[in-house]
Amino acid sequence: MTTTTTATTTTVTTISTRTVAYPADGLMMIGHLALPAGVGRRPGVLLGPEGMGLSDVERRRADALAELGYVALAFDLHGGRYLGDPEEMLARCLPLLADPDRLREIGQAALDVLSAEPRTDPDRVAAVGYGTGGTVGLELGRAGVGLRVIGTVNATTTGRPGEAARIRCPVWAGVGSEDPIMPPAQRDAFTAEMQAAGVDWRLTVYGGALHAFHHPPVDHPTVPGVGYHPTHAQRAWRDVVDLLAECLPVAGD
């Protein structure tokens, strides 16, 4: 399934986008691929959504990354569905988060799509994700996938013992100081895991922010502890862009 559209930025840089369908976790996933202007190969970014699933928020972020010169794939978690019911979302995500192999399957399937795109330089790919989508990126790293950098927001999750030693790239994590889903004890466990594994890691704590502070308000119920923080949302996005510029710079045609 392929649908192509175009978008133009204020700097008159034209990008193209299309939907991509691919199998993973027993489902037909529907991702959003955004391509930068030009014809040459560009670094790729695998962009993972919060546990609710792929929405226009992630599609717009993928488009923004394409405007910066990246080939960006906002990947799917739930077979083309957005889970706005918190109970349904938790029923789907909690088993996923407890099963690293399933997370890796979902991430690898999306990575295969991104790497197969002719505009992507398959040797220069980053994983950036939010919540569950961020954990997918971390699990790809723990599986030894050759990523150039992993960036996460709201995903200071730990993996199986010893597997973080397989991470071969820098890891940056952002989290709200008041996030009850990723509390200080969880942050400490994550950083201890990264440090013990010898990973080049960084943690940014955004003061006063809750879980999913980066995500604009939604018109459906959410789990407790979620809240939008517009100032930190902008800061976190700048931090992601700066991370990519440092670890995965874009070269022109």
KOLKOLRO-99631 format. One record per atom (N, C-alpha, C): x, y, z; residue number from 1; residue in three letters. Coordinates in steps of 0.2 Angstrom, whole numbers, padded with zeros to 4 digits. Atoms other than C-alpha are relative to their C-alpha. Layout:
// residues N
       x       y       z   mike   tinu
       X       Y       Z    NUM    Ala
...
END
This chain:
// residues 253
       x       y       z   mike   tinu
    0004   -0006    0000      1    Met
    0000    0000    0000      1    Met
    0004    0006    0000      1    Met
   -0004   -0006    0000      2    Thr
    0008    0017   -0005      2    Thr
   -0004    0006   -0002      2    Thr
    0003   -0006    0001      3    Thr
    0001    0034   -0004      3    Thr
    0005    0006    0000      3    Thr
   -0005   -0005    0000      4    Thr
    0012    0049   -0009      4    Thr
   -0003    0007    0000      4    Thr
    0002   -0007   -0001      5    Thr
    0010    0067   -0004      5    Thr
    0006    0004    0000      5    Thr
   -0005   -0005   -0001      6    Thr
    0021    0082   -0004      6    Thr
   -0001    0005    0005      6    Thr
    0001   -0006   -0005      7    Ala
    0024    0096    0009      7    Ala
    0006    0004   -0002      7    Ala
   -0005   -0005    0001      8    Thr
    0034    0112    0007      8    Thr
    0001    0004    0007      8    Thr
   -0002   -0004   -0006      9    Thr
    0043    0121    0021      9    Thr
    0001    0007   -0001      9    Thr
   -0001   -0007    0002     10    Thr
    0046    0139    0023     10    Thr
    0006    0001   -0003     10    Thr
   -0006   -0001    0004     11    Thr
    0063    0137    0016     11    Thr
    0000   -0003   -0007     11    Thr
    0002    0003    0007     12    Val
    0055    0129    0000     12    Val
    0004   -0006   -0001     12    Val
   -0003    0007    0001     13    Thr
    0062    0112    0003     13    Thr
   -0005   -0005    0000     13    Thr
    0005    0005    0001     14    Thr
    0051    0099   -0004     14    Thr
    0001   -0007    0003     14    Thr
   -0001    0007   -0003     15    Ile
    0049    0082    0005     15    Ile
   -0006   -0004   -0004     15    Ile
    0005    0005    0002     16    Ser
    0039    0067   -0001     16    Ser
   -0002   -0005    0006     16    Ser
    0002    0005   -0006     17    Thr
    0029    0055    0011     17    Thr
   -0004   -0005   -0004     17    Thr
    0004    0005    0003     18    Arg
    0021    0039    0008     18    Arg
   -0001   -0005    0006     18    Arg
    0001    0005   -0005     19    Thr
    0013    0025    0019     19    Thr
    0003   -0006   -0003     19    Thr
   -0004    0007    0001     20    Val
    0022    0008    0020     20    Val
   -0004   -0005    0004     20    Val
    0003    0005   -0003     21    Ala
    0014   -0008    0024     21    Ala
    0005   -0006    0001     21    Ala
   -0005    0005   -0001     22    Tyr
    0024   -0022    0032     22    Tyr
   -0002   -0005    0005     22    Tyr
    0002    0005   -0006     23    Pro
    0022   -0038    0043     23    Pro
    0004    0001    0006     23    Pro
   -0004    0000   -0006     24    Ala
    0027   -0038    0061     24    Ala
   -0004   -0002    0006     24    Ala
    0004    0003   -0006     25    Asp
    0021   -0047    0077     25    Asp
   -0006   -0002   -0002     25    Asp
    0006    0003    0002     26    Gly
    0008   -0056    0068     26    Gly
   -0005    0005   -0003     26    Gly
    0005   -0006    0003     27    Leu
    0000   -0039    0061     27    Leu
    0003    0003   -0006     27    Leu
   -0002   -0004    0005     28    Met
    0001   -0029    0046     28    Met
    0001    0007    0002     28    Met
   -0002   -0007   -0002     29    Met
    0010   -0013    0051     29    Met
   -0001    0005   -0005     29    Met
    0001   -0006    0004     30    Ile
    0006    0004    0043     30    Ile
    0005    0006    0002     30    Ile
   -0005   -0006   -0002     31    Gly
    0021    0016    0044     31    Gly
   -0001    0006   -0004     31    Gly
    0000   -0006    0004     32    His
    0024    0033    0038     32    His
    0007    0002   -0002     32    His
   -0007   -0001    0003     33    Leu
    0040    0036    0027     33    Leu
    0000    0007   -0003     33    Leu
   -0001   -0007    0003     34    Ala
    0046    0054    0024     34    Ala
    0007    0000   -0003     34    Ala
   -0006    0000    0004     35    Leu
    0059    0057    0011     35    Leu
    0002    0007   -0001     35    Leu
   -0002   -0007    0001     36    Pro
    0070    0073    0010     36    Pro
    0001    0001   -0008     36    Pro
   -0002   -0002    0007     37    Ala
    0073    0083   -0006     37    Ala
    0006   -0003   -0003     37    Ala
   -0006    0002    0003     38    Gly
    0086    0078   -0018     38    Gly
    0000   -0008   -0002     38    Gly
    0000    0007    0003     39    Val
    0091    0061   -0025     39    Val
    0005   -0005    0003     39    Val
   -0005    0004   -0003     40    Gly
    0106    0055   -0015     40    Gly
   -0002   -0003    0006     40    Gly
    0001    0003   -0007     41    Arg
    0107    0044    0000     41    Arg
    0001    0004    0006     41    Arg
    0000   -0004   -0006     42    Arg
    0104    0051    0017     42    Arg
    0000   -0005    0006     42    Arg
    0001    0004   -0006     43    Pro
    0105    0045    0035     43    Pro
   -0007   -0002    0001     43    Pro
    0007    0002   -0002     44    Gly
    0089    0036    0041     44    Gly
   -0001    0001    0007     44    Gly
    0002   -0001   -0007     45    Val
    0080    0039    0057     45    Val
   -0007   -0005    0001     45    Val
    0006    0004   -0002     46    Leu
    0068    0025    0064     46    Leu
   -0003    0004    0006     46    Leu
    0003   -0004   -0005     47    Leu
    0055    0035    0074     47    Leu
   -0006   -0004    0003     47    Leu
    0005    0004   -0003     48    Gly
    0045    0026    0087     48    Gly
   -0005    0004    0004     48    Gly
    0005   -0004   -0004     49    Pro
    0028    0032    0095     49    Pro
   -0001   -0003    0007     49    Pro
    0003    0002   -0006     50    Glu
    0021    0031    0112     50    Glu
   -0004   -0006    0000     50    Glu
    0004    0006    0000     51    Gly
    0011    0016    0118     51    Gly
   -0006    0000   -0004     51    Gly
    0007   -0001    0004     52    Met
   -0005    0023    0110     52    Met
    0001   -0002   -0007     52    Met
   -0001    0002    0007     53    Gly
    0003    0020    0093     53    Gly
    0001    0006   -0004     53    Gly
   -0002   -0005    0005     54    Leu
    0007    0030    0077     54    Leu
   -0006    0005   -0001     54    Leu
    0005   -0005    0001     55    Ser
   -0002    0046    0076     55    Ser
    0003    0006   -0004     55    Ser
   -0002   -0006    0003     56    Asp
   -0001    0063    0067     56    Asp
    0006    0003    0003     56    Asp
   -0005   -0003   -0003     57    Val
    0011    0068    0080     57    Val
    0007   -0002   -0002     57    Val
   -0006    0003    0002     58    Glu
    0024    0056    0075     58    Glu
    0001    0001   -0008     58    Glu
    0000   -0001    0007     59    Arg
    0020    0058    0056     59    Arg
    0003    0007   -0001     59    Arg
   -0003   -0007    0001     60    Arg
    0024    0077    0058     60    Arg
    0007    0000    0002     60    Arg
   -0007    0000   -0002     61    Arg
    0040    0073    0067     61    Arg
    0004   -0003   -0005     61    Arg
   -0003    0003    0006     62    Ala
    0045    0062    0053     62    Ala
    0001    0005   -0006     62    Ala
    0000   -0005    0005     63    Asp
    0041    0075    0041     63    Asp
    0006    0006    0001     63    Asp
   -0005   -0005   -0002     64    Ala
    0052    0088    0051     64    Ala
    0007   -0003   -0001     64    Ala
   -0006    0003    0001     65    Leu
    0066    0076    0051     65    Leu
    0002    0000   -0008     65    Leu
   -0002    0000    0007     66    Ala
    0065    0074    0032     66    Ala
    0002    0007   -0003     66    Ala
   -0002   -0007    0002     67    Glu
    0065    0093    0030     67    Glu
    0007    0002    0002     67    Glu
   -0007   -0001   -0003     68    Leu
    0082    0092    0040     68    Leu
    0005   -0004   -0005     68    Leu
   -0004    0003    0004     69    Gly
    0088    0080    0027     69    Gly
    0001   -0008    0001     69    Gly
    0000    0007   -0002     70    Tyr
    0085    0063    0035     70    Tyr
   -0006   -0004   -0004     70    Tyr
    0005    0005    0002     71    Val
    0075    0048    0028     71    Val
   -0003   -0003    0006     71    Val
    0003    0002   -0006     72    Ala
    0063    0045    0042     72    Ala
   -0006   -0004   -0001     72    Ala
    0006    0004    0000     73    Leu
    0051    0031    0045     73    Leu
   -0003    0000    0007     73    Leu
    0004    0001   -0006     74    Ala
    0038    0033    0059     74    Ala
   -0004   -0007    0000     74    Ala
    0003    0007    0000     75    Phe
    0034    0015    0063     75    Phe
   -0006   -0001    0004     75    Phe
    0007    0001   -0003     76    Asp
    0018    0007    0069     76    Asp
    0001   -0006    0005     76    Asp
    0000    0005   -0006     77    Leu
    0015   -0003    0085     77    Leu
   -0005   -0005    0000     77    Leu
    0006    0004   -0001     78    His
   -0002   -0010    0083     78    His
   -0004   -0002   -0006     78    His
    0003    0002    0006     79    Gly
   -0006   -0015    0065     79    Gly
   -0005    0005   -0003     79    Gly
    0004   -0005    0003     80    Gly
   -0013    0002    0059     80    Gly
   -0005    0003    0005     80    Gly
    0005   -0003   -0005     81    Arg
   -0023    0006    0075     81    Arg
    0004    0004    0005     81    Arg
   -0002   -0005   -0005     82    Tyr
   -0021    0020    0087     82    Tyr
   -0005   -0002    0006     82    Tyr
    0003    0003   -0006     83    Leu
   -0026    0014    0105     83    Leu
   -0002    0006    0005     83    Leu
    0002   -0006   -0004     84    Gly
   -0035    0029    0113     84    Gly
   -0003   -0002    0007     84    Gly
    0003    0002   -0007     85    Asp
   -0043    0018    0127     85    Asp
    0006   -0003    0004     85    Asp
   -0006    0002   -0004     86    Pro
   -0030    0017    0141     86    Pro
    0000   -0008    0002     86    Pro
    0000    0007   -0002     87    Glu
   -0035   -0001    0146     87    Glu
    0002   -0004   -0006     87    Glu
   -0002    0004    0006     88    Glu
   -0034   -0007    0128     88    Glu
    0008    0001   -0001     88    Glu
   -0007   -0001    0001     89    Met
   -0017    0001    0126     89    Met
    0005   -0004    0005     89    Met
   -0004    0003   -0005     90    Leu
   -0010   -0006    0142     90    Leu
   -0001   -0008   -0001     90    Leu
    0001    0008    0001     91    Ala
   -0017   -0024    0138     91    Ala
    0004   -0002   -0006     91    Ala
   -0004    0002    0005     92    Arg
   -0007   -0023    0122     92    Arg
    0007    0002    0001     92    Arg
   -0007   -0002   -0001     93    Cys
    0009   -0014    0128     93    Cys
    0003   -0003    0005     93    Cys
   -0003    0003   -0005     94    Leu
    0012   -0022    0144     94    Leu
    0003   -0007   -0001     94    Leu
   -0003    0006    0002     95    Pro
    0015   -0039    0137     95    Pro
    0006    0001   -0005     95    Pro
   -0006   -0002    0005     96    Leu
    0026   -0031    0123     96    Leu
    0006    0002    0004     96    Leu
   -0006   -0003   -0004     97    Leu
    0037   -0022    0136     97    Leu
    0003   -0006    0004     97    Leu
   -0003    0006   -0003     98    Ala
    0039   -0039    0145     98    Ala
    0003   -0005   -0004     98    Ala
   -0003    0004    0004     99    Asp
    0045   -0047    0130     99    Asp
    0005    0003   -0005     99    Asp
   -0005   -0004    0004    100    Pro
    0061   -0040    0122    100    Pro
    0000   -0003   -0007    100    Pro
    0000    0003    0006    101    Asp
    0060   -0052    0108    101    Asp
   -0005    0002   -0005    101    Asp
    0005   -0003    0004    102    Arg
    0044   -0046    0102    102    Arg
    0001    0007   -0002    102    Arg
   -0002   -0007    0002    103    Leu
    0050   -0028    0103    103    Leu
    0005    0000   -0005    103    Leu
   -0005    0000    0005    104    Arg
    0065   -0032    0093    104    Arg
   -0003   -0002   -0007    104    Arg
    0003    0002    0006    105    Glu
    0054   -0041    0080    105    Glu
   -0003    0006   -0003    105    Glu
    0003   -0006    0003    106    Ile
    0044   -0025    0078    106    Ile
    0005    0005   -0002    106    Ile
   -0005   -0005    0002    107    Gly
    0059   -0014    0077    107    Gly
    0004   -0002   -0006    107    Gly
   -0004    0002    0006    108    Gln
    0069   -0025    0065    108    Gln
   -0004    0000   -0006    108    Gln
    0004    0000    0006    109    Ala
    0054   -0026    0053    109    Ala
    0000    0007   -0003    109    Ala
    0000   -0007    0003    110    Ala
    0053   -0007    0052    110    Ala
    0007    0002   -0002    110    Ala
   -0007   -0001    0002    111    Leu
    0072   -0006    0051    111    Leu
    0001   -0003   -0007    111    Leu
   -0001    0003    0007    112    Asp
    0072   -0018    0036    112    Asp
   -0004    0005   -0005    112    Asp
    0003   -0005    0004    113    Val
    0059   -0006    0028    113    Val
    0004    0006   -0002    113    Val
   -0004   -0006    0001    114    Leu
    0069    0009    0031    114    Leu
    0007   -0001   -0004    114    Leu
   -0006    0002    0003    115    Ser
    0085    0001    0026    115    Ser
    0000   -0002   -0008    115    Ser
    0001    0002    0007    116    Ala
    0078   -0005    0009    116    Ala
   -0002    0006   -0004    116    Ala
    0002   -0006    0004    117    Glu
    0072    0012    0004    117    Glu
    0007    0003   -0003    117    Glu
   -0006   -0002    0004    118    Pro
    0084    0017   -0010    118    Pro
    0004    0007    0003    118    Pro
   -0003   -0007   -0002    119    Arg
    0087    0035   -0002    119    Arg
    0003   -0001    0006    119    Arg
   -0004    0001   -0006    120    Thr
    0093    0028    0014    120    Thr
    0007   -0003    0000    120    Thr
   -0007    0003   -0001    121    Asp
    0111    0025    0018    121    Asp
   -0001   -0005    0006    121    Asp
    0002    0005   -0005    122    Pro
    0108    0008    0028    122    Pro
    0006    0000    0005    122    Pro
   -0005    0000   -0005    123    Asp
    0125    0010    0037    123    Asp
    0000    0006    0004    123    Asp
    0000   -0006   -0005    124    Arg
    0120    0027    0045    124    Arg
   -0008    0001    0002    124    Arg
    0007    0000   -0002    125    Val
    0103    0024    0054    125    Val
    0000    0001    0008    125    Val
    0002   -0002   -0007    126    Ala
    0097    0031    0071    126    Ala
   -0006   -0003    0002    126    Ala
    0007    0002   -0003    127    Ala
    0083    0025    0082    127    Ala
   -0002    0005    0005    127    Ala
    0003   -0005   -0005    128    Val
    0073    0039    0091    128    Val
   -0007   -0002    0001    128    Val
    0006    0002   -0002    129    Gly
    0058    0034    0101    129    Gly
   -0003    0003    0006    129    Gly
    0004   -0002   -0006    130    Tyr
    0045    0039    0114    130    Tyr
   -0004   -0005    0003    130    Tyr
    0004    0005   -0003    131    Gly
    0038    0028    0127    131    Gly
    0002   -0007   -0003    131    Gly
   -0001    0007    0003    132    Thr
    0036    0010    0120    132    Thr
    0004    0000   -0006    132    Thr
   -0004   -0001    0006    133    Gly
    0043    0016    0104    133    Gly
    0008    0001    0001    133    Gly
   -0007    0000   -0002    134    Gly
    0059    0021    0113    134    Gly
    0003   -0006    0003    134    Gly
   -0002    0007   -0002    135    Thr
    0060    0004    0121    135    Thr
    0002   -0004   -0006    135    Thr
   -0002    0003    0006    136    Val
    0060   -0003    0104    136    Val
    0007    0001   -0002    136    Val
   -0006   -0002    0002    137    Gly
    0075    0007    0099    137    Gly
    0006   -0003    0005    137    Gly
   -0005    0002   -0004    138    Leu
    0084    0002    0115    138    Leu
    0001   -0008   -0001    138    Leu
    0000    0008    0001    139    Glu
    0080   -0017    0112    139    Glu
    0004   -0001   -0006    139    Glu
   -0004    0001    0006    140    Leu
    0087   -0015    0095    140    Leu
    0008    0000    0001    140    Leu
   -0007   -0001   -0003    141    Gly
    0103   -0009    0103    141    Gly
    0003   -0006    0004    141    Gly
   -0002    0006   -0004    142    Arg
    0103   -0023    0115    142    Arg
    0001   -0006   -0004    142    Arg
    0000    0006    0005    143    Ala
    0101   -0035    0101    143    Ala
    0007    0000   -0004    143    Ala
   -0007   -0001    0003    144    Gly
    0118   -0028    0094    144    Gly
   -0001    0003   -0007    144    Gly
    0001   -0003    0006    145    Val
    0110   -0020    0079    145    Val
    0004    0006   -0001    145    Val
   -0005   -0006    0001    146    Gly
    0122   -0007    0071    146    Gly
   -0003    0007   -0001    146    Gly
    0002   -0007    0000    147    Leu
    0114    0009    0075    147    Leu
    0005    0005    0001    147    Leu
   -0005   -0006   -0001    148    Arg
    0123    0026    0075    148    Arg
   -0001    0003    0006    148    Arg
    0002   -0003   -0006    149    Val
    0114    0033    0090    149    Val
   -0007   -0002    0002    149    Val
    0007    0001   -0003    150    Ile
    0098    0029    0101    150    Ile
   -0002    0006    0004    150    Ile
    0002   -0006   -0005    151    Gly
    0088    0043    0108    151    Gly
   -0007   -0002    0002    151    Gly
    0006    0002   -0003    152    Thr
    0073    0040    0119    152    Thr
   -0003    0006    0004    152    Thr
    0004   -0004   -0004    153    Val
    0060    0050    0128    153    Val
   -0005   -0004    0004    153    Val
    0005    0004   -0004    154    Asn
    0050    0042    0143    154    Asn
    0001   -0007   -0001    154    Asn
   -0001    0007    0001    155    Ala
    0059    0026    0140    155    Ala
    0006   -0002    0003    155    Ala
   -0006    0002   -0004    156    Thr
    0072    0023    0154    156    Thr
   -0001   -0007    0002    156    Thr
    0002    0007   -0002    157    Thr
    0068    0004    0153    157    Thr
    0007   -0004    0000    157    Thr
   -0006    0005    0000    158    Thr
    0081   -0009    0157    158    Thr
   -0001   -0006   -0003    158    Thr
    0001    0006    0004    159    Gly
    0084   -0025    0148    159    Gly
    0002   -0006    0004    159    Gly
   -0002    0007   -0003    160    Arg
    0089   -0043    0151    160    Arg
    0008    0001    0002    160    Arg
   -0006   -0001   -0002    161    Pro
    0105   -0044    0161    161    Pro
    0006   -0001   -0005    161    Pro
   -0005    0000    0005    162    Gly
    0121   -0041    0151    162    Gly
   -0001    0002   -0007    162    Gly
    0001   -0002    0007    163    Glu
    0113   -0037    0135    163    Glu
    0002    0007   -0002    163    Glu
   -0002   -0007    0001    164    Ala
    0117   -0019    0136    164    Ala
    0007    0001   -0003    164    Ala
   -0007    0000    0003    165    Ala
    0135   -0023    0132    165    Ala
    0000   -0001   -0007    165    Ala
    0001    0000    0007    166    Arg
    0129   -0026    0114    166    Arg
   -0001    0007   -0003    166    Arg
    0001   -0006    0003    167    Ile
    0125   -0008    0112    167    Ile
    0006    0003   -0003    167    Ile
   -0007   -0002    0003    168    Arg
    0138   -0001    0100    168    Arg
   -0001    0008   -0002    168    Arg
    0001   -0007    0002    169    Cys
    0132    0018    0099    169    Cys
   -0002    0004    0006    169    Cys
    0002   -0004   -0005    170    Pro
    0129    0032    0110    170    Pro
   -0008    0000    0002    170    Pro
    0007    0001   -0002    171    Val
    0112    0032    0120    171    Val
   -0001    0007    0004    171    Val
    0002   -0006   -0003    172    Trp
    0103    0048    0125    172    Trp
   -0007   -0002    0003    172    Trp
    0007    0001   -0002    173    Ala
    0087    0047    0136    173    Ala
   -0002    0007    0004    173    Ala
    0003   -0006   -0003    174    Gly
    0076    0061    0141    174    Gly
   -0006   -0002    0004    174    Gly
    0006    0002   -0004    175    Val
    0063    0060    0155    175    Val
   -0002    0005    0005    175    Val
    0002   -0005   -0005    176    Gly
    0052    0071    0166    176    Gly
    0001   -0002    0007    176    Gly
   -0002    0001   -0007    177    Ser
    0057    0073    0184    177    Ser
   -0006   -0002    0004    177    Ser
    0006    0002   -0004    178    Glu
    0039    0070    0190    178    Glu
   -0004   -0006   -0004    178    Glu
    0003    0006    0004    179    Asp
    0036    0055    0178    179    Asp
   -0001   -0006    0005    179    Asp
    0001    0005   -0004    180    Pro
    0028    0042    0189    180    Pro
    0001   -0007   -0003    180    Pro
    0000    0007    0003    181    Ile
    0029    0028    0176    181    Ile
    0008   -0001   -0001    181    Ile
   -0007    0001    0000    182    Met
    0048    0031    0175    182    Met
    0003    0004    0006    182    Met
   -0002   -0004   -0006    183    Pro
    0052    0037    0193    183    Pro
    0008   -0001    0001    183    Pro
   -0007    0000   -0001    184    Pro
    0069    0040    0200    184    Pro
    0004   -0007    0001    184    Pro
   -0003    0006   -0001    185    Ala
    0072    0022    0205    185    Ala
    0001   -0004   -0007    185    Ala
   -0001    0002    0006    186    Gln
    0069    0017    0187    186    Gln
    0006    0003   -0004    186    Gln
   -0005   -0003    0003    187    Arg
    0080    0030    0180    187    Arg
    0007   -0002    0003    187    Arg
   -0006    0002   -0003    188    Asp
    0094    0025    0192    188    Asp
    0002   -0007   -0003    188    Asp
   -0001    0006    0003    189    Ala
    0092    0007    0186    189    Ala
    0003    0000   -0007    189    Ala
   -0001   -0001    0007    190    Phe
    0093    0012    0168    190    Phe
    0008    0003   -0001    190    Phe
   -0007   -0003    0001    191    Thr
    0109    0023    0170    191    Thr
    0005   -0005    0003    191    Thr
   -0005    0005   -0003    192    Ala
    0117    0009    0181    192    Ala
    0001   -0005   -0005    192    Ala
   -0001    0005    0005    193    Glu
    0114   -0003    0167    193    Glu
    0004    0002   -0006    193    Glu
   -0004   -0003    0005    194    Met
    0121    0008    0154    194    Met
    0008    0001    0002    194    Met
   -0006   -0001   -0003    195    Gln
    0136    0012    0165    195    Gln
    0004   -0006    0000    195    Gln
   -0003    0007   -0001    196    Ala
    0140   -0006    0169    196    Ala
    0002   -0003   -0007    196    Ala
   -0001    0003    0007    197    Ala
    0139   -0010    0150    197    Ala
    0006    0004   -0004    197    Ala
   -0005   -0004    0003    198    Gly
    0152    0004    0146    198    Gly
   -0003    0004   -0006    198    Gly
    0003   -0004    0005    199    Val
    0139    0013    0135    199    Val
    0002    0007    0001    199    Val
   -0001   -0007    0000    200    Asp
    0142    0031    0130    200    Asp
   -0007    0003    0001    200    Asp
    0007   -0002   -0001    201    Trp
    0126    0037    0138    201    Trp
   -0001    0007    0003    201    Trp
    0002   -0006   -0003    202    Arg
    0117    0053    0143    202    Arg
   -0007    0000    0003    202    Arg
    0007   -0001   -0002    203    Leu
    0102    0057    0153    203    Leu
   -0002    0007    0002    203    Leu
    0003   -0007   -0001    204    Thr
    0092    0073    0153    204    Thr
   -0006    0000    0004    204    Thr
    0006    0000   -0004    205    Val
    0079    0076    0166    205    Val
   -0003    0007    0000    205    Val
    0004   -0006    0002    206    Tyr
    0066    0089    0162    206    Tyr
   -0004    0002    0007    206    Tyr
    0003   -0002   -0007    207    Gly
    0061    0098    0179    207    Gly
   -0007    0001   -0001    207    Gly
    0007   -0001    0000    208    Gly
    0043    0097    0183    208    Gly
   -0005   -0003   -0005    208    Gly
    0003    0003    0005    209    Ala
    0038    0087    0168    209    Ala
   -0003   -0007    0002    209    Ala
    0003    0007   -0001    210    Leu
    0026    0071    0169    210    Leu
    0002   -0004   -0006    210    Leu
   -0001    0005    0006    211    His
    0026    0056    0157    211    His
   -0004    0003   -0006    211    His
    0003   -0003    0006    212    Ala
    0023    0060    0139    212    Ala
   -0001    0007    0000    212    Ala
    0000   -0007    0000    213    Phe
    0027    0078    0142    213    Phe
    0001    0003   -0007    213    Phe
   -0002   -0003    0007    214    His
    0032    0080    0124    214    His
   -0006    0000   -0005    214    His
    0005    0001    0004    215    His
    0015    0075    0117    215    His
   -0006    0005    0001    215    His
    0006   -0005   -0001    216    Pro
    0001    0088    0114    216    Pro
   -0006   -0004    0003    216    Pro
    0006    0003   -0003    217    Pro
   -0015    0085    0123    217    Pro
   -0004   -0004   -0005    217    Pro
    0004    0004    0005    218    Val
   -0026    0072    0116    218    Val
   -0008    0000    0003    218    Val
    0007   -0001   -0002    219    Asp
   -0045    0071    0116    219    Asp
   -0003   -0007    0002    219    Asp
    0003    0006   -0003    220    His
   -0047    0054    0125    220    His
    0004   -0001    0007    220    His
   -0003    0001   -0006    221    Pro
   -0043    0048    0142    221    Pro
    0007   -0003    0000    221    Pro
   -0007    0002    0000    222    Thr
   -0025    0044    0147    222    Thr
    0002   -0004    0007    222    Thr
   -0002    0003   -0006    223    Val
   -0016    0034    0160    223    Val
    0002    0005    0005    223    Val
   -0002   -0005   -0005    224    Pro
   -0012    0043    0177    224    Pro
    0007    0002   -0001    224    Pro
   -0007   -0003    0000    225    Gly
    0004    0054    0177    225    Gly
    0002    0002   -0007    225    Gly
   -0002   -0003    0007    226    Val
    0003    0060    0159    226    Val
   -0002    0007    0000    226    Val
    0001   -0007    0001    227    Gly
    0004    0078    0155    227    Gly
    0004    0004   -0005    227    Gly
   -0003   -0004    0005    228    Tyr
    0009    0090    0142    228    Tyr
    0004    0006    0003    228    Tyr
   -0004   -0006   -0002    229    His
    0023    0103    0145    229    His
    0003    0003   -0006    229    His
   -0002   -0003    0007    230    Pro
    0025    0114    0130    230    Pro
    0007    0002    0000    230    Pro
   -0007   -0003    0000    231    Thr
    0042    0122    0135    231    Thr
    0005   -0006    0000    231    Thr
   -0004    0006    0000    232    His
    0050    0105    0139    232    His
   -0001   -0004   -0007    232    His
    0001    0003    0007    233    Ala
    0042    0098    0123    233    Ala
    0005    0003   -0005    233    Ala
   -0004   -0003    0005    234    Gln
    0051    0110    0113    234    Gln
    0007   -0001    0001    234    Gln
   -0007    0001   -0002    235    Arg
    0067    0108    0122    235    Arg
    0002   -0007   -0002    235    Arg
   -0001    0007    0002    236    Ala
    0066    0089    0120    236    Ala
    0001   -0001   -0007    236    Ala
   -0001    0000    0007    237    Trp
    0064    0091    0102    237    Trp
    0007    0003   -0003    237    Trp
   -0007   -0003    0002    238    Arg
    0079    0102    0100    238    Arg
    0006   -0005    0002    238    Arg
   -0005    0005   -0002    239    Asp
    0089    0089    0110    239    Asp
    0000   -0005   -0004    239    Asp
    0000    0005    0005    240    Val
    0084    0076    0098    240    Val
    0003    0002   -0006    240    Val
   -0003   -0002    0006    241    Val
    0089    0086    0083    241    Val
    0007    0001    0001    241    Val
   -0007   -0001   -0001    242    Asp
    0105    0091    0091    242    Asp
    0004   -0007    0001    242    Asp
   -0003    0006    0000    243    Leu
    0109    0073    0095    243    Leu
    0001   -0003   -0007    243    Leu
   -0001    0002    0007    244    Leu
    0106    0068    0077    244    Leu
    0006    0004   -0004    244    Leu
   -0005   -0004    0003    245    Ala
    0117    0082    0071    245    Ala
    0007   -0002    0002    245    Ala
   -0007    0002   -0002    246    Glu
    0131    0077    0082    246    Glu
    0002   -0007   -0002    246    Glu
   -0002    0007    0001    247    Cys
    0130    0058    0079    247    Cys
   -0001   -0003   -0007    247    Cys
    0002    0002    0007    248    Leu
    0122    0057    0062    248    Leu
   -0001    0006   -0005    248    Leu
    0000   -0006    0004    249    Pro
    0126    0073    0052    249    Pro
   -0002   -0002   -0007    249    Pro
    0002    0001    0007    250    Val
    0118    0075    0035    250    Val
    0005    0004   -0005    250    Val
   -0004   -0003    0005    251    Ala
    0128    0078    0020    251    Ala
   -0004    0002   -0006    251    Ala
    0004   -0001    0006    252    Gly
    0121    0086    0004    252    Gly
    0002   -0004   -0006    252    Gly
   -0001    0004    0006    253    Asp
    0120    0079   -0013    253    Asp
    0007    0001   -0003    253    Asp
END
